[in-house]
Amino acid sequence: MRELFAWHVGASPYAHRVDVLFWTLTGITGAVALGVITVMAVFAIRYRREAVMARGPIDEPPVTGKRWVEICWIVIPLLIFLAVYVWGANLYFQYASPPAKTLEVYVLAKQWMWKVEHGNGRREINELHVPRGQAIKLVMTSQDVIHSFYVPAFRVKRDVLPGRYAVLWFRPTRSGVYHLFCAEYCGTDHSRMGGRILVMEPEDFGRWVSSGAPTATLAAAGEEKFRAFGCGGCHGENATVHAPSLAGIFGHDVPLATGQFAHVDERYIRDSILMPSRDIAAGYPDVMPSFTGRVSEEDILDLIAYVKSLASAPSARGDIR
């Protein structure tokens, strides 16, 4: 078990790719540094003042330029830097682009804990149970200040900001327990804001996630809150108020009153709930009230899950493209 907490453990495919890039770059820079130090040492010994004075004046030939040396000195490091840049950019795009099929988990950061909620409603604090071999997508936001979700074993880290949604994904390849840290100073008890990632075999995870007291799924909880807040009076199927339909809207682009288009994602839904006048849908009046102060971050996450559950339904009013 001690090996699982070692700094060099890599428990995801991305961790291996990052390590290869890191050690390659370390080797290149180390070789360059060694070469520079060696040349400095040789020159310092060969041309030290005592040796020069003992031999007397040296009749050196005039220095002539060698263009090919200058070209190599410029082009070779440039090509190395470009290769490392392309390599790192490729890794970044892999890190920033979750695969199509993932296990989605919502994470709410607050001083000083991580609140986790799975799709079936199972909740955790400062722990995250995930199945081995499955791509995990975390949709994260902060309730108060800036935090940072950091798992060294997976070589992944993402800042979690209030008022925004950050996405982080990984695919664990080894069962075990791994450290979770907050890597952004967030207040007095920042050092205590840690946790564990528990990677389980798929069968064990299935038993774990379905165990415990029955709870409503995120989508079901969101549907209940959708009705409790009166959202169905405008956005429901039988609504009499002229408002956009939410059926099949998530993941699509919607036209705005400004003539532009907005992509419907977690951020768009959150802004529509708290700041409805920011992006007004084309063809609809600006009459929706703000729910700022009336809904919590947990409520918003549930409402987002509900709207996502409607993504496969056809739009009844043709508001998407």
N, C-alpha and C positions, 0 to 999 in steps of 0.2 A: 504494500500500500504506500510506502514511503516514496516509491518511484513516481507515483501519480502526482505528488506535490513538488517534484523537482522542477527547477526552472526550465530545463531543456525539454520537458515532455511536450510532444506534439500530438494532440488528440483529434485532429481534423485534417483533411487534405490541404486546406488553405495554410495550415500551420507549416506543413512540409514545404510548400512552395515559398513561403516567406523565409523560412530558414535557409533554403538553398540560395535565395537572392542575398540574404544578409551575409552568409559566409563567403559567397562569391565576392561581394563588394568589400568585405573585410580583408579577403585575401589580396585583392587588387590594390587597395589602399595600403595594406601592410607591406606588399612587395615594393610599391613606389617609395614608401617611407624608408624601408630598409636600404633601397638603392641610393636615396638622397643622403642618408646618414653615412653609408659606406664611402661615397664620393667625398663627403665632407671630411671624414676621418683620413682618407688617403691624401687629400690635398693638405690637410693640417699637418700631417707628418712629413710629407715630401717637401713642402715649401715653408717649413717652420723657419723662423728668423735665424737660428744658429746655423742651420745647414746652409742657408743661402749665404750668410756671411763667411762661412768657412770656405766655400768654393769660390768666393769672389764674384765679381760681376758676371752675369750670364748674358751671352750674346744670343738673344732669341731672334728667330726670324720674324718678320712682320706677320701679323695675324691676317689670314685671308678667310673670307666667308665661304661656307659650304651650304648652298641653298637646300640640298636634299635633307640635311640635318634639321634645318629650320622647318621644312615642310613636314617631316616625320614627327617632330616635336609638337607640332600644332594638330596635325590630322589624326594621329593615333590616339591621343587622349580624347579628342573630340568624338571619335567613333566609339570609344569605350563609354564615354558619358552618355551618348545617344542610345547605345545598346542597353545600358542600365536604366535609362529613362523609359524606353519602350517596354522593357521587362517589368518595371515597377508600375507603369500605367496599365499594362495588361492585368496585373494582379489587382490593381485598384478597381478596374471595371468588373472583375469577377466578384470582388468584395461588395461592390455597390449594386449588383444586379442579382436579386434572389431568383432561383429557378421558378418555373411555373407552379410546380406542385410542392407545397411546403406545409408543415404543421405550424399554424399561426398561433402565437401566444401574445397576450397583451401585458405590458409591464408599466407600472406607475411608480416613479421614483419620488420619494419625499423624505424630508429630514426625519430620521436617518434610517431608512429601510427601503427595500425593494418589494413592492406588492405585485404579485404575478397572478394572472387569471387565464386559465385554459378555455378552449372553446366550449367545453361541456359545463362550464361554470366552476370547475374545481379551482380553488384558490390556494396560494402559498405566500409566505412572507420570508424573504431572504433565502429562499430555495427555489430551484427550478428543476423539475424532473423532466427528462427528455429521453426518447428512445434512440438507441444506437443505430447509425446508418440512415436516419431520417433527416432531411433538410428542415431546419427549424428557422422560422421567421419571427422575429420579435418586433412588435409595433410598440414604441416606447414614447412616453412623455413625462414631464415633471410637473409636480403640483406646486413647487415653490421656487427653487433656485436651480442653477446648472449642476447636473450630475454627469457621471460618465460610466457607462457599463463596460467593464473590462474583464475579459477572461483570458489570462495568459496562455493557458494550455491550448486554446483555439486560435491564438494570435489575432483576436478581434477586440476592437474598442470603438465605442461610439458615444459622443456627447449626447446627453438627454436634456433638452431645453424646455422651459415652461412656455406654453402657448404654441408648441410645434410638435410634430410627430417625427420621430427618427426610426429608421428601419435598419435592423441588423440581422444577418442570417449566418448560420454555420451548419455543418454536418458532422456531428461527433462520430468518430470511428472506433473509440475504445471505451468500454464500460469502466466506470469508476467515479470518483468524487473529485471535483476540480474547484479551485478557488474562484470566487467572484468578488471583484473589488469595485469601489467607486474611485475613479482615477482623477476626479476633479474636486478640489477643496470646496466643501459645501457647508462649512460651519463648524461649530464647537465639537460635535461628535463625528466629524468626518471619518476619523480612523476606525470607528466602530461600524461604519456602513459597509459591511461585507456580507458574504453569503456563500452558497455552494451550488454548483451545477452537478446534479446526479444523473449520470448517463446510465441507462438501464437497457437490458435486453428487451426487444420489442414485446415479447410475451409478458415479461414482468411489468413493463410500462402499461400495457393494456389492462392488466389486473389492477395496477395502482390507480390509474386515472379513473377507473370505473368504481373504485371502492369508496367507502365513506358514505356520509349521509347524502341522499339524492338532492341535487341542486338544479335549478333552472339553467339552461344554456345561456351563453351571452346574448344570442339572438332572441331567445324567449324573454330574457330580462329586459332587453331593449324594446321589444314589442310592448311589454307591459308599461314601461316608462313612456313610450311613444303615445300610448292612450292616456296615461295619467297626466301628462303635460298638455294634453289637448292637441297634439300634432295632427291626429287623424281628422280633426274638424276641417283642416285645410288641405292636407296632403293625402287623405284617405280616398278609397275608391268612390265612395258616395258623397264626397265633400261638395258643398254648395259654393264655397269660396274658390275663386279662380287662383289656383296655386299649382306649381309644378308637381307632376307625379314622380314618386321616388322609385317606382317599379323599373328595374333594369337599368338604373341610372349609374350605379357605381362602376368605375373603370372606363367610363365613356367621357366624351367631350360634350359640354352643353354650351349653347350660344348665350351670350350675355347682352344686356341692353346697350352696352358700349360698342357692339359689333364684333367683339373678340370672342374667343372660346376659352372655357376653363375646364381643366381635367378634374373629374370627380374622384378624389381620393380622400384619405382620412383628414387631411388638412382642410380640404374644401368643405367637408361636412361639418367639421368643428367650427370653422369660420362662419358658416351659414347659420349655426345655432347661436353663436355668441355675437357675431357681427353681420347680421343678415343684409345690411345695406351696402356692404363692401362689393359683392358680386351679385347684381340683380339679374335674374334670368330674363332673357328676351321675351317680351310679350306679357310680362306680369308686373303688377304694381308693387311699389316698395311699401308693403303694409305689414310684413312679418315683424313681430316684436323681438327684441333681444332677450335671450335667456341668461344673460350674465348675472351671476349671483343666485340664480334659481337652480342651476344644475351643477353637479360636481364633476370632476374629471372622470370618476367611475361611471357616472350617468352617461357622459358623452361617449365613453368607450362602448357601453352597452348599446347606445343608440346607433353608433357606427356599425357594430356587429349586426344589428337588425337591418340596417340599410343594405349591408353587404349580402345578407340572406335574400334580399329581393333582387339581386343582380341578375339572376337567371330568368326573372319574370319579364315579359314584354312590356315596354312602356306604353301606357294607354293613351298618352297625349302627344307622343311624338316629339319629346323635348330633347332627345339625344341624337347624336349623329354617329 
